[in-house]
Amino acid sequence: MNLKGKRIVLGVTGGVAAFKAAYLARELQRAGATVQAVMTEAATHFVGTATFQALTGLPVYTDQWDTRIDNGMAHIELTRVADAVLIAPASADFIAKLAHGLCDDLLTTLCLARNCPLAVVPAMNREMWANPATQRNVAMLRDDGVAIFGPDSGDQACGETGEGRMLEAEQIAEAMDAFFVPKTLAGRRVLITAGPTFEPIDPVRGITNLSSGRMGFAIARACRRAGADVTLIAGPVSLPTPDGVVRIDVTTAEQMHRAVMTELDIARAAARMREGPVTAATRAANEAAAADYGASGAGARSAGARGAVGGFADGDGDPTSAGDDDPALAGEQAAAAVDYGASAASPKRGIDAFISVAAVADWRVANRSEQKLKKTDDGGAPALEFVQNPDILAEVARRPDAPYCVGFAAESEDLAANATAKRERKGVPLLVANIGHETFGRDENELLLIDAHGSRRLPRASKDALAAALATELAQRLRAR
Ligand SMILES: Cc1cc2nc3c(=O)[nH]c(=O)nc-3n(C[C@H](O)[C@H](O)[C@H](O)COP(=O)(O)O)c2cc1C
């Protein structure tokens, strides 16, 4: 996170979650921001001004008649030096006032008079949040270009459970940080694979590799922060899902292959549906297929949270069993589902870019045992036979509807030569090379970008920084396409 040099007016309104705003002030400062707190009168019943003054090192304003500002106009002066106003928590009352342009205290007047972006973090009882009046007001704010962060769902201070909880301080700071990232990938859809795959030998053993998934997850996060709709197909890793990213968990290379092709099929069918008229009969058939896909789709789909991993311990370990015998069928069913809501996270447009970061196993065990292999007294070892896994990247690149393809190469020697050869072999426009054993599991990396015109080095930096650079690079390449 990097809010270095950003000046944020933190508006605190009257809700129980006001205490969390103190943590938020600290998070924002930790990320490098300067925080100027402004509180409503109601907010001061929940937390004292002294808390925010002590945490931020700046005087706290609550009253529009405050004379500490030279010209007496705190509502103007406080935002003229700010990069953004962030209201957290935002009460139902405050949201209503904002939506209607009311300004009867310092914070509402300051919001109306501001000349910088406004972000609002609702926090209230679930009934207050669900009330049509609140929903209308929030919709009006969205229409006015105000960013809304959350709310979350869960236990509430009043003892009820539901939607309306304020996001946690770290989540708000992350959202604020993302808010400042230029939206170079807005309107784009990006499909990413990340992590290792795991190829079973028997129900309790398997072959995997050292990929941690961190680079792929960092790229998913960076693309999302740049405004893209991101679907991340992840091998078995325990990393948290980046905010706003749709995640599909898989275990084996075959599952990853099927999940990728299914996502592409969905996108292609959605594009076709947009183009042609849909008859009632087609719609009924598609709805039936949609229901089927909903029950047995490719991997566990989750947005912003980790779903189930298709483990091999439960038999064949393949969560895509409906399409097992016929991957094309699974693809068609999934494709049919898209316009009818069964596949909630599938937008109605094609995939613009495919970034293959996953370290997919080249081979799987052909003679995998259904039962645990046992040690024998004769000192022998099982003879494993291997069969090659599908080449996901090359297959995507060969599709007639191929998105812009970015491959990753983890090499152990002769980086440039091996990666250049791999780019040509896979038929992709851009290949990103790194030394596998020097980056797997680490926070930093060093990349070599190789395209038809040559190569460019992205020097050693954090994976987050490299991912942001790659997202910018991708945006430029998609624009030039
Ligand atoms: C104990 C208590 C807790 C409250 N918690 C919330 C809350 O979480 N969210 C909310 O919108 N209003 C809450 N309210 C109501 C607001 O404080 C009230 O609408 C107030 O007028 C808001 O003022 P403000 O918007 O100027 O800060 C609460 C009230 C009380 C007495």
The ligand as an SDF file (V2000), in Angstrom:
LIG
                    3D

 31 33  0  0  0  0  0  0  0  0999 V2000
  -26.0480    4.1150   20.3990 C   0  0  0  0  0  0  0  0  0  0  0  0
  -26.3480    4.5790   18.9810 C   0  0  0  0  0  0  0  0  0  0  0  0
  -25.7600    3.9380   17.9260 C   0  0  0  0  0  0  0  0  0  0  0  0
  -25.9930    4.3490   16.6280 C   0  0  0  0  0  0  0  0  0  0  0  0
  -25.3710    3.7090   15.6020 N   0  0  0  0  0  0  0  0  0  0  0  0
  -25.6290    4.1000   14.3360 C   0  0  0  0  0  0  0  0  0  0  0  0
  -24.9810    3.4540   13.2610 C   0  0  0  0  0  0  0  0  0  0  0  0
  -24.1810    2.5170   13.4290 O   0  0  0  0  0  0  0  0  0  0  0  0
  -25.2640    3.8730   12.0130 N   0  0  0  0  0  0  0  0  0  0  0  0
  -26.1170    4.8890   11.7620 C   0  0  0  0  0  0  0  0  0  0  0  0
  -26.3410    5.2220   10.5970 O   0  0  0  0  0  0  0  0  0  0  0  0
  -26.7180    5.5360   12.7780 N   0  0  0  0  0  0  0  0  0  0  0  0
  -26.4950    5.1760   14.0480 C   0  0  0  0  0  0  0  0  0  0  0  0
  -27.1140    5.8390   15.0820 N   0  0  0  0  0  0  0  0  0  0  0  0
  -27.9790    6.9750   14.7960 C   0  0  0  0  0  0  0  0  0  0  0  0
  -27.1560    8.2050   14.4850 C   0  0  0  0  0  0  0  0  0  0  0  0
  -26.2410    8.4670   15.5310 O   0  0  0  0  0  0  0  0  0  0  0  0
  -28.0710    9.3970   14.2640 C   0  0  0  0  0  0  0  0  0  0  0  0
  -28.8180    9.2000   13.0690 O   0  0  0  0  0  0  0  0  0  0  0  0
  -27.3250   10.6990   14.1930 C   0  0  0  0  0  0  0  0  0  0  0  0
  -28.2590   11.7360   13.9750 O   0  0  0  0  0  0  0  0  0  0  0  0
  -26.2970   10.7230   13.0950 C   0  0  0  0  0  0  0  0  0  0  0  0
  -25.7120   11.9820   13.0260 O   0  0  0  0  0  0  0  0  0  0  0  0
  -24.6190   12.3640   11.9610 P   0  0  0  0  0  0  0  0  0  0  0  0
  -25.0450   11.7910   10.6670 O   0  0  0  0  0  0  0  0  0  0  0  0
  -24.6220   13.8550   11.9290 O   0  0  0  0  0  0  0  0  0  0  0  0
  -23.3350   11.8710   12.4670 O   0  0  0  0  0  0  0  0  0  0  0  0
  -26.8900    5.4340   16.3970 C   0  0  0  0  0  0  0  0  0  0  0  0
  -27.4680    6.0800   17.4780 C   0  0  0  0  0  0  0  0  0  0  0  0
  -27.2090    5.6510   18.7510 C   0  0  0  0  0  0  0  0  0  0  0  0
  -27.8780    6.3740   19.8970 C   0  0  0  0  0  0  0  0  0  0  0  0
  1  2  1  0
  2  3  1  0
  2 30  2  0
  3  4  2  0
  4  5  1  0
  4 28  1  0
  5  6  2  0
  6  7  1  0
  6 13  1  0
  7  8  2  0
  7  9  1  0
  9 10  1  0
 10 11  2  0
 10 12  1  0
 12 13  2  0
 13 14  1  0
 14 15  1  0
 14 28  1  0
 15 16  1  0
 16 17  1  0
 16 18  1  0
 18 19  1  0
 18 20  1  0
 20 21  1  0
 20 22  1  0
 22 23  1  0
 23 24  1  0
 24 25  2  0
 24 26  1  0
 24 27  1  0
 28 29  2  0
 29 30  1  0
 30 31  1  0
M  END
$$$$
